[in-house]
């Protein structure tokens, strides 16, 4: 777990907002946001101040240790910590929906994707905080033709991905993606935009 997630974890643990933590540390809210969201490292004087103010050893902030091994993700939108067992309990083998009738989905780019008959939630292998961790993929199995596959949405946390999948399961004939992370396509793949 990187410093940004650890900082969020401890801020949530002490029930502090970004503004309250900024006041406690004597820095701007933008600086806290820069550390948490953008993943930038604090200067050494700020790191010492964080350590003292939150009563956290600097080693715990900077390096992986056993105390945080069960934390896998921090849902930054909802200020929630997602533990390893929550992800392990989610059965990715049962991660798809097969529709009786084709469904129309408005994807993360507000484009209409027609006639989907299956939707899958896929766990991506990226460990970067700037890349999505999950993808929602739509399939159209056309008779006598090749299958079409669409990237419907990307997510940086499991809670939003599960919410989307749960709502899709009860959707009737059309659905608009709601809980996705904003992303852009780069030459290095998909990147989350803050």
N, C-alpha and C positions, 0 to 999 in steps of 0.2 A: 504494500500500500504506500503510495507516494505521500509527500508532505501535504499536498493540497487536501487529500482525503482525510489525513490524520487531523489536520487543522479543523476541518468541518466536523469530524467525529467529536473532538474535544469541545468545540463550540456548542454543538448540540447537547453533549453530555452535561455541560454547565448551563444549558438553556439560555445562551446568549445569541442575540441577533448579530449580524455583521456590524451594525452601527455601535452596539454595546461593546463588542470586542474591540472595535477601532478606538472607542473612547478609553477603554481600559488600558490599551497599549499606547495611546497617544499618537495614533496614526490616522490617516483618512480611511473612510469606508472603501474608497476606490483601491487602496493598497490591499485591504483584506480581500476584496473581490479579485484583484490581480493574482494573489497567492492561491485562492481557492479555485477560481474558475479557469484562469489562464495557466495555472500551474507554474507560475514564476516563483523563484526562490527568494525569500526575504534576505536582506542584508544581514551580516553577522550580528550587528547591534539589535536589530529587530528580532532575530532568532533567539537571542539571549533574553530579550524582553518577553517574548512569547513563552519561553521556558519558565521564567520566573512567575509571570502573571497567571499562567494556567497550571503551575506546579507539575510540569512535564519535563523529564530529563531530555536534553537536546538529542541524545542518542535515540530516544524513542521517537522524536519528531523526524529525524533524518534517516534512520535506518529501520528496516523491517525487524520486528522482534516478535516473540511468541504471544505477547499480550493482545496483539491485534490480528492474529492469524485467522480468526473466525470472521473477520470483516472482509467482505469481498468488494462491495460497491457502496458508494454514498450517493443517494438520490438527492442531488443538489436542488432540484425544483421543489421538492416536498420536505426538505430537511429531515430525511429519514436514512437510517443506516440499514443496509441489507446484509444480513449475515450469510455465511457460507451455507449453513444448513437450509436456509430458505431456498437458495438456488438449487441445492442438491435434491430437495424435496420436489421441486418442479420437474415433472417428467417430460423431458424434451422428446421422448418417443411418442408421446400423445400430444403433439404440438400442432396438429393440423385440423382443419375443418374441411369436410367434404359437403358441398351444398347439393341438395336435391335439384333445385333450379339454379341456373346461373345467376350470379350477383354482379352488380355494377359497383365499383369502388372508386371514390375520388382519392387519388394518391397524395403523397406529401408535396408534390408540385402542383396540386390542384388540377391534375389531368384526369379525365374520365377513363377508367380501364374497364372495358366491357366483358361480359360473359366469362367471369371467373368461376371455375367449378371447384377449385381447391385453394386454400390459403395455408401457408406454413410459417411458423415462428422459428427462426434459425438463430442459434447462438454463434456469434462470430468469434474468431480466435484472437482478435487484437487486444493488446494489453495497454495500448496508448490511451491517455485520457482524452485525446483529441479525436479518437475514432470511435464510431458506434460499437456497442457490444452485442446488439441484436438487430435482426432484420426481419421484416414481414414480407413474404414473397407470395405472389399470386400466380396461379397456373390456369391455363385455358387448354384443355385437351380437345382439340378440334378433330372431328371425325375425318379419317383418311389423310390428315395433314400432320405436320410436326406440332408438337406441344409449344405453346407460347408461355414465357416466364417473365413476370414483371416484378421489379423491386418497388413495393408499395410504400414502405416506410422504414426508418431507422430509429433506434432507441439507444440511449446511453445508460438505461437502467431497466431492470426486469419488471419493476412494478408497473411502469407505463406500458411496456410491451404486453404484460398479462392483462391489463385493463382493456387494451385495444382488442386483443384476441377474444376476451370474454364478451365484449360488446358485439364483435363480429359474429360470434356464435348465435346471437339472438336476432341479428339483422335479417330483414325480410328480403327485399329485392335490391336495395342500394345502401351504401354506407360511405360516410366521409371520414377519412383518417383524422384523429383528434389529438392523440397523445405523443406523437412522434417528436424526435429531436430535429432541430433545423440542421440541415447538412448542405455541403457543396461538394461537387465532384472535382477532384484535383488529379494531376498526373500520377499521384501516389495512392489514389483510391478515394474513398468517401471520407470526408472530414466533418466533424461537428462544428457548427458555427454558433458562437455564444452571442 
